[in-house]
Amino acid sequence: MQGVPLEDVPWCAMDGILIINKPAGITSHDVVDKVREKFHIRRVGHAGTLDPMATGVLVMLIGRATKLAGSFIEDDKEYIATLSLGKRTDTQDATGKVVEEMPVDGLAVSRVKEVLDSFKGPIEQVPPMMSAKKYKGKKLYQLARKGKSVARKPCRINIHEIEILDFKLPEIIFRVRCSKGTYVRTLCEDMGRTMGYPAHMSSLTRIRSGRFSLVEACDLDNVNEKDIQSL
């Protein structure tokens, strides 16, 4: 059907969108493999990677819907994250090795709000070494796993909304709505540094991706064909 517009192609029951609530401890590609096995279909993809430790909304594209991946990847994302002050890790999250540590005290919630607000709007963010960004044809995480670090160009992102949900030192739980390409763990480290402390991200849940929310997400182990949404 080469050359036929996607909207003119007949869709079958297995062509559509599946919203999965990704559990912690597996990769986004692991979810792809499980969905392939569950429905016995090869054409499965996702629209926006979640790190293994992260949970929440993972938009799965089934069958011919994989052709629409580009448009879904462009969508804004919304997260609830925990910023842990006092420790910086080599991965910027709780899975990494602690490389800097200091006690946390005397930080007022007003200062935290001031810092979070300062990150609103268009900002420059340097992608972490543990990411799929490429450097001379190789993914950064491949270099990082060999103990290498290279200079990375900052990327333009946009923090649309950010707010404190809970404040109990050394942890700050916050909600953020941001543009594609935003690394929340990098945001946590950068905000901690601005507050004067080493920091890392200790939890992350994606609660929305574009028009899809966590409320409509399916459990990976119990998903079935009726959960596939037609376009």
C-alpha positions as CSV (number, residue, x, y, z in Angstrom):
1,M,0.0,0.0,0.0
2,Q,2.9,2.2,-0.6
3,G,1.9,5.8,-1.5
4,V,-1.6,5.5,0.1
5,P,-2.3,8.1,2.8
6,L,-2.6,6.5,6.2
7,E,-6.1,7.7,6.7
8,D,-7.2,5.8,3.6
9,V,-5.8,2.5,4.7
10,P,-8.3,0.1,6.2
11,W,-7.6,-0.5,9.9
12,C,-8.1,-3.8,11.7
13,A,-8.9,-4.6,15.3
14,M,-5.2,-4.8,16.1
15,D,-4.4,-1.4,14.8
16,G,-4.5,1.3,17.4
17,I,-3.2,2.8,20.7
18,L,-2.6,1.0,23.9
19,I,-1.9,3.0,27.1
20,I,0.2,1.0,29.5
21,N,1.0,1.8,33.2
22,K,4.6,0.8,33.0
23,P,5.8,-0.9,36.2
24,A,9.2,-0.1,37.7
25,G,12.2,-2.3,37.0
26,I,11.7,-2.9,33.3
27,T,12.7,-1.0,30.2
28,S,10.2,0.5,27.7
29,H,11.5,-2.0,25.1
30,D,10.6,-4.8,27.6
31,V,7.1,-3.5,27.5
32,V,7.1,-3.6,23.6
33,D,8.3,-7.3,23.8
34,K,5.6,-8.2,26.2
35,V,2.9,-6.6,24.1
36,R,4.2,-8.4,21.0
37,E,4.1,-11.7,22.8
38,K,0.6,-11.0,24.3
39,F,-1.0,-10.2,21.0
40,H,1.2,-12.2,18.6
41,I,1.9,-9.1,16.5
42,R,5.3,-7.8,15.4
43,R,4.4,-4.2,14.7
44,V,4.5,-2.6,18.1
45,G,6.3,0.5,19.2
46,H,6.1,3.2,21.9
47,A,6.0,7.0,21.9
48,G,8.4,8.2,24.5
49,T,10.8,6.2,26.6
50,L,10.6,5.8,30.3
51,D,13.7,4.8,32.3
52,P,13.5,1.4,34.0
53,M,13.0,2.9,37.5
54,A,10.1,5.1,36.2
55,T,6.5,4.2,36.2
56,G,3.3,5.5,34.5
57,V,1.9,6.3,31.1
58,L,3.6,4.6,28.2
59,V,1.8,5.1,24.9
60,M,2.0,1.9,22.8
61,L,1.4,1.9,19.1
62,I,0.0,-1.2,17.6
63,G,0.0,-2.3,13.9
64,R,-0.3,0.5,11.4
65,A,-0.5,3.0,14.3
66,T,3.3,2.7,14.5
67,K,3.4,5.0,11.4
68,L,2.1,7.8,13.7
69,A,5.0,7.6,16.3
70,G,6.5,10.9,15.3
71,S,3.3,12.9,16.1
72,F,2.9,11.3,19.5
73,I,6.5,11.7,20.5
74,E,6.1,15.5,20.0
75,D,3.4,15.6,22.7
76,D,4.0,17.4,26.1
77,K,4.5,15.1,29.1
78,E,3.5,15.5,32.7
79,Y,5.2,13.8,35.7
80,I,5.2,13.5,39.4
81,A,8.8,13.3,40.7
82,T,10.7,13.1,43.9
83,L,13.8,15.3,44.2
84,S,16.1,14.0,47.0
85,L,18.6,16.6,48.3
86,G,21.9,15.9,49.9
87,K,23.2,13.2,47.4
88,R,24.3,13.4,43.8
89,T,24.7,10.2,41.8
90,D,26.5,9.4,38.6
91,T,23.2,8.6,36.9
92,Q,21.2,11.6,38.4
93,D,18.7,9.1,39.8
94,A,18.5,6.6,42.7
95,T,20.0,3.7,40.6
96,G,23.4,5.3,40.5
97,K,26.5,5.5,42.7
98,V,26.6,8.4,45.1
99,V,29.4,10.8,44.0
100,E,28.7,13.8,46.3
101,E,27.1,14.1,49.6
102,M,26.3,16.8,52.2
103,P,23.8,17.4,55.0
104,V,20.6,19.2,54.3
105,D,19.2,21.7,56.8
106,G,17.7,25.2,57.0
107,L,16.0,25.2,53.6
108,A,12.7,27.0,53.6
109,V,9.8,26.0,51.4
110,S,9.7,29.6,50.0
111,R,13.3,29.1,48.7
112,V,12.3,25.8,47.1
113,K,9.3,27.4,45.4
114,E,11.5,30.3,44.2
115,V,13.9,27.9,42.6
116,L,11.2,25.8,40.9
117,D,9.6,28.9,39.5
118,S,13.0,30.0,38.1
119,F,13.0,26.9,35.9
120,K,9.6,27.7,34.2
121,G,9.5,28.6,30.6
122,P,12.1,27.9,27.8
123,I,15.4,26.8,29.3
124,E,18.6,25.1,28.1
125,Q,19.3,21.6,29.5
126,V,22.4,19.5,29.0
127,P,21.4,15.9,28.3
128,P,22.8,13.3,30.8
129,M,25.4,10.8,29.8
130,M,23.0,8.0,30.6
131,S,20.7,8.9,27.7
132,A,20.0,7.8,24.2
133,K,21.3,11.0,22.7
134,K,24.0,10.3,20.1
135,Y,27.6,11.5,20.0
136,K,29.5,10.6,16.8
137,G,27.0,7.9,16.0
138,K,27.0,6.2,19.4
139,K,24.4,6.6,22.1
140,L,25.7,8.4,25.2
141,Y,24.7,5.6,27.6
142,Q,27.0,3.2,25.6
143,L,29.9,5.6,26.2
144,A,28.9,6.1,29.9
145,R,28.9,2.3,30.5
146,K,32.5,2.3,29.4
147,G,33.3,5.0,31.9
148,K,33.6,7.7,29.3
149,S,32.1,11.2,29.5
150,V,31.9,13.7,26.5
151,A,30.9,17.3,26.1
152,R,27.2,17.6,25.3
153,K,25.4,20.5,23.7
154,P,22.5,21.9,25.6
155,C,19.0,21.3,24.2
156,R,16.2,23.8,24.3
157,I,13.2,22.5,26.4
158,N,10.2,24.2,27.9
159,I,8.9,23.8,31.4
160,H,5.2,24.7,31.1
161,E,4.1,24.1,34.7
162,I,5.9,23.1,37.9
163,E,4.6,23.0,41.5
164,I,5.5,21.6,44.9
165,L,3.2,18.8,46.0
166,D,5.0,17.8,49.3
167,F,8.0,19.2,51.2
168,K,9.7,17.0,53.8
169,L,13.4,17.4,53.8
170,P,15.5,16.0,52.3
171,E,12.7,15.1,49.8
172,I,10.6,17.4,47.6
173,I,7.7,15.9,45.6
174,F,6.7,18.0,42.6
175,R,4.6,18.0,39.5
176,V,5.9,19.1,36.2
177,R,4.4,19.5,32.7
178,C,7.1,19.8,30.1
179,S,8.0,19.6,26.4
180,K,9.4,16.5,24.7
181,G,13.1,15.9,25.3
182,T,13.1,17.0,29.0
183,Y,15.1,14.8,31.4
184,V,13.4,15.1,34.8
185,R,16.4,13.6,36.5
186,T,18.6,16.3,35.1
187,L,16.0,18.9,36.1
188,C,16.2,17.5,39.7
189,E,20.0,17.8,39.8
190,D,20.0,21.3,38.3
191,M,17.3,22.5,40.8
192,G,19.2,21.0,43.7
193,R,22.4,22.7,42.6
194,T,20.6,26.0,42.4
195,M,19.4,25.5,46.0
196,G,23.0,24.8,47.0
197,Y,22.8,21.1,47.4
198,P,23.8,17.9,45.5
199,A,20.6,16.2,44.4
200,H,19.1,13.3,42.4
201,M,15.7,12.0,41.4
202,S,14.5,9.2,43.6
203,S,11.1,8.5,41.9
204,L,9.3,9.3,38.7
205,T,5.8,8.7,37.5
206,R,4.5,9.9,34.1
207,I,0.9,10.9,34.7
208,R,0.1,12.2,31.2
209,S,1.5,12.0,27.7
210,G,-0.4,14.3,25.3
211,R,-4.1,13.5,25.7
212,F,-3.5,10.2,27.4
213,S,-3.6,10.1,31.3
214,L,-2.7,7.6,33.9
215,V,-6.4,7.1,34.8
216,E,-6.9,5.2,31.5
217,A,-3.7,3.2,31.6
218,C,-3.8,-0.6,31.7
219,D,-1.9,-2.9,33.9
220,L,0.7,-4.7,31.7
221,D,0.0,-8.2,33.1
222,N,-3.8,-8.0,32.5
223,V,-4.0,-6.1,29.3
224,N,-6.2,-7.5,26.5
225,E,-7.4,-6.7,23.0
226,K,-10.4,-4.6,24.2
227,D,-8.0,-2.2,25.7
228,I,-6.6,-1.2,22.3
229,Q,-8.1,2.2,21.4
230,S,-8.9,2.9,17.7
231,L,-7.8,6.1,16.1
